[in-house]
Every structure is written in structure tokens, then in C-alpha cells.
Amino acid sequence: MVTQGRSVLMAAIAAMTIMAGCGGGGGSDVPGSSPPPPTGNSDQGCDGSCGTAASMLAVTDVQQILAQAVAEANAQSAPATIAIVDRVGNVLGIFKMNGAPDFTTIRSGKGQIGGLEEIAIIPSELSAIAKAVTGAYLSSEGNAFTTRTANQIIQENFNPGETNQPGGPLFGVQFSQLPCSDFSLRFNGVGVDVGPKRSPLGLSADPGGLPLYFQGVPVGGIGVESDGIYGVDLVVSDFDRASDELIAVAGTFGRSAPLNRRANTITVDGKTFRFSDVDANDLASSPENAASFAAIDGVMGTVIPAPGYFSGTLSAGTAFGQSGSGIRPDTQDYPGQDAFVLVDQNNVERFRPQAGTSGEGALTEQEVRTLINEALSVANRARAQIRRPFGTQARVTISVVDSNGVILGIARTRDAPIFGADVSLQKARTASFFSGDYAGGDLRSAADVNYINADGSGVIQTISIGDYAQAAKDFLSSPTALDDGAVAFADRSGGNLSRPFFPDGIEGSNNGPFSKPIDQWSPFSDGLQLDLVYNTVINHVVFYLGAIGVFGDMPPITEDVPQNCTGLDRLPNGIQIFPGSVPIYRGDQLVGGIGVSGDGIDQDDMISFLGLHNAGLTLGTINNAAPEIRADNLTPQGVRLRYVQCPQTPFLDSAEQNVCGGK
């Protein structure tokens, strides 16, 4: 396949180059027995405060996890590529078994062609890394989510397979943590370093990615690719026996998620999330009896490097919450908030509050600091939706940007899931972008999208990003939509316009203007969100293929993609299309956006909306959009758009209801 890939992918290199220039009750893992776990897995009653400098994976842990997974893969006759990451996405090890597939195909099973559907040139290690990152990034001390959980919450119906239901609560989250993000950090070429690190394919919804825990604390994730398909489960009413998931479960033995933190203990809209379709009873091997790593290394497979992600030498992970992880407690700007900030390898804060860049009326440094403080205060009072134990504070990341998309400040509450950092930034930029009078022009200026054949041999369809701007004008019956800045769009509003059904989930209805129609839609081809980043994501895959020598004696592409996924300065890490952001105004002047992500989409809406409202009361200088310009005044096709939706009785210290009403 590698030889064949060389000839067909040479055309892809040329095509991509042209494109670039254009634009806690943890129980025993084995029912009926309680073997002492190698590194501990007892329920510590963790609520976000258990992590210490010792909460990390050692090299011996990485070796044992890999050995346990390899034993199950061998028992299943499913040779696999297995990746291990720490909590902030450093790749600690990749083991490729003899006979494991070299490549995987992106396929939803919906029969669609276009977008990322049927792309068959994805190296299996990239799939495994994406799954491991997803297991690590979606989890915390209060919730343990997997790629199977992700599968459930990104599709056109929640639950998948249930018709006439709205889209998943994290619809669109798969296109975050992208390899071209300006926020996510890149491998230093040697070993572990500060994070959060990027994912080669964004977040994964293909079962086979699970979190890893140490004494109730998440310390990383495992991802497995054995079946050659990077897909989704279209129906969740049954239970599958996927080889990827079986192998991953075996790898987590002794480091599995506490039972009372797993997704299947958490409900949203009266529905229970899924953690895994298999457990220890389904394994064909006994992980506790797996051969040592020394016995399998070089015999059943070998550790492989991954250019841009892993050197090929097994490493220990970082301890989350310590400066070496890139996330540590704040010491300067948010007193009394138990806030955490992002730092570089020298422990220098990356995103301290700063003034905006958008000219007269731009946000001041003090306004940014006050806004984030007020949002932190709301989060610390709010009851989390997707965490255990009940009554836990919301754990989120808060991002503020100006109208140019420049990051003005980022802070987190304790133990917020990692995925929310990049996502909160996407949300802040999305709200500011679509509320500005520049949105239409920027979209029309974006490079065309060139969908490639499954084997990379040529372009099969060209998409104009500007067509989405025109579709919005037609859909909203406004010839000036996205060009006049007359409407304030929150992410909930833009999300309404990004669904394959409008109203959301109603079978037989038309698609929103930023979505593909349902007969063309899939989680791998959702419309504007993917199309804005498609060229760059494919360019990154082509870079990686060249770096691993797929093209034989052809010189590899030595330069990775830039840290701008869209080519648009205001949207360098792409857009997000599920709730949790609002635009920021100074009177009637748009000056930026605030985005929140972490512990429930209604909570995210509330923290962004009330954080801005309260900052306005404190400062008297900035404010939410005036009610008369908010997107919920629009009624396309007779259906009112939404602006924000705040939970009822949301606070831990108050019985107050309808907290966003009248504001």
C-alpha cells in the first residue's frame, strides 16, 4: 500500500501545495476479584483536588499499558497500533504490532462522499494518537469520557439513531484541537513538554480511546487502531464488540476510570452517556498475566516514531496542575478564584490579560481582567452538569478575544477538562466573528476548498467558502446579513444555523445555511466548520506522509502547516458550533467575544452571558448585546433563533431561578 500510495499521493502533494498558496468508586477490573493495581486505582472521592506532583505516568506504566493492550490484540487476532498520551497530550509511546494496518480510512458509514469521508491515506498511528488525546482531553476527576462518549454527542441526533431528536450537545467538537491551531502547542522534537498539545485529526468519535487514571486522577489516555476504519457508531441502542475498544480496555487494567465517574453515571436531557460497550468480562486475555514489555518489544512489534508528535523513545508523562504540564495555579490576576492559567516551558504565563488591538474603543487590560474574574465567580457558584459528585462547582475554561480574534486572556477553574481550552477560544472567536460587519467579506476572501479523492490522487470537488455567506443572506432573507454587523450572534445562534435540520433534529426540514443537507452531511463533512479548515488538515496529513517516507525517493515536505487553520486572521483555530459564547460590546460597538467550555452547554452559556453582564455592572463600560440586536429576534422559516439558554436554579449557594432573564 505504501508503494501504491507514492504514485497516487504525488498528485496530492501538488494539489495541496496549490491550495496552500491560494489562500470515584473504582472497583476491581475483574468482577469477583480485587487484584492490587500496579499503580493504584482506588476511589479517592476526587472532586478536582486530588492531583499532585506524583499524579503521572512513569515509563514503566507506559510499558505495562502497552504490554497489556498487545496481549489482548494478540488474543483477538487483531494486530494494532497503540498510542499512549499524558493528560495534556504529550505522546509517551506508540507501539505498532507486526501485521497492524499501515493506514486507516475515515468512514462514517452513512455512505457519503466528500469532506473527509473515505479518505484512505491516514496513517494508523495518527488515528491512535487522536483517540488517546480524546480520552485524556474529555476527562477529569469528576467525569471519565471516551471516544465512544464523543461518538454519542456529536451526531445529528442525540441519541444517534433516535429520529426527531436535536443534535448532540457537543455537536461539532470533533473539529477542535486541530493540528493547525494557534493555541495548541507542538511537539518539541525530543520528549515531553508543556501542553496542551495538538491532535493530528482533532477529537475522535471512533471507539477505542479511553482515559487512564491513577488513584482517581486522570493521567492520560490510550488510543487503539486495529480495524483500519476511523469512524462512528450510528446506532447506540445496541452493544458492539469492537476490537479497538477491547484492546484499549485491556490496556487500562489497573489504571481504569473510577466506576462512579464514568460516562454511564452521568445524564444529560434525561439520557445516559456511554463509556464503553465492553468491559473486563469480554476480554480474551488476562491483563494481569500479560507478558512484560521487554518480552514483546522487537518480537510482536516495535515502538515507532511519529514526526511532529513522538521521537520513538518511551517517556514519562507530566503531572497536571504543575508548571511542567503547562497548566498551573494563578498567582497574579485572579485572587480568591482558585484559578489556573497556561504557561510556557519557562513557567511564563501565555495569556495574561492584555488590551485589545481593534483600535479606538478596544478592550482595556483591566476590562479583560475584570471580565474573566466575573466569569470565574459565576463558574465557582454554578452547579456542574457533567461531573460527579453532585453539587460540584462547574469546571470550565474562559477565553476572551478582541474583534480581530486576538487572544486577550485565558483562565480556567480547577480540574476543567483539557478540551475546553481550545474550544472556549473557538467559541469566543466565533461569536465575535459572526457578529461583525467583516464576517461576509472574510468568508468570501477565504481560499476555495478542494476535496480530494480517497487515495489522494486528485481533486473531486471544489467548494467556495463565499457560498456560505450567500446562503446565510438567503436563509435569513437579508441582503446585508454578515456584512452590516447588525445582529449579535452567540454560539447557540450560529449553532442553530449549522445543523443539517432546521429546526434542529426535525426530520424532513431543510438544513441551516452553514450546514450541508442531510443527504450530504456526516460528522466528517458537516459544512462550513470543516470546510474552513479542510485544506490545512489535509496538508498536515500530506506533510506527515512525506516525513515517514511514503513517497520513496521523493523529497519529503519538510515544513508543517502554519498555525492558522483557516487562512483568516480572526479564526486561526477554526469555528465552533455548540453553545457557550457571546459577543462583547461597548455600548453598541462590537469589541470582542467571550467563550466558555467545560461542564455543560447551558452552564457555558450562563457563565459567558452573566460574566459579561456582571463585568458591565462593575465597570460600567462593557456590556452584552442590546436585546433588540440579539439573534433571537430573527425568525427564519418561521422559527426563532436562540441566543443563550441558562439552566434553572443553577447556583450552589442560591435558589434563584431564571438567572439570565431580563438582562
Secondary structure, DSSP 8 states (H G I E B T S, - for coil): -HHHHHHHHHHHHHHHHHHHHT------SSTT-----SS-------SS----TT-S--HHHHHHHHHHHHHHHHHTT---EEEEEETT--EEEEEEETT--SEEEE--SS---BTTBT---EEHHHHHHHHHHHHHHT--SS-B--HHHHHHTSSSSSSTT-TT----TTTTGGG-S-TT-SSSB---SSS--SS-B--TTSS--SS-EEEEEETTEEEEEEEEE-SSEE---S--SS----HHHHHHHHHTTTS---GGGBGGG-EETTEE----S--GGG-SS-GGG---HHHHBTTTEEE--BTTTB-SS------TTSGGGTEEE-SSS-TTTTEEEEB-TTS-BS------SSSTT---HHHHHHHHHHHHHHHHHBB-SS-SSTT-B---EEEEEETT--EEEEEEETT--THHHHHHHHHHHHHHHHHSTTHHHHHHHS--EEEE-TTSSSEEEEE-THHHHHHHHHHHT-TTTTTS--SB--HHHHHHTTSSSSSTT-TT----TTB--TTT-BTTB-BHHHHHHHHHHHHHHHHHHHHTTTTTTS----S---S-SSS-TT-TT----SS-EEEEEETTEEEEEEEEESS-HHHHHHHHHHHHHHHHHHHSS-B---GGGBGGG--GGG---------SS-BTT-----TTTT-
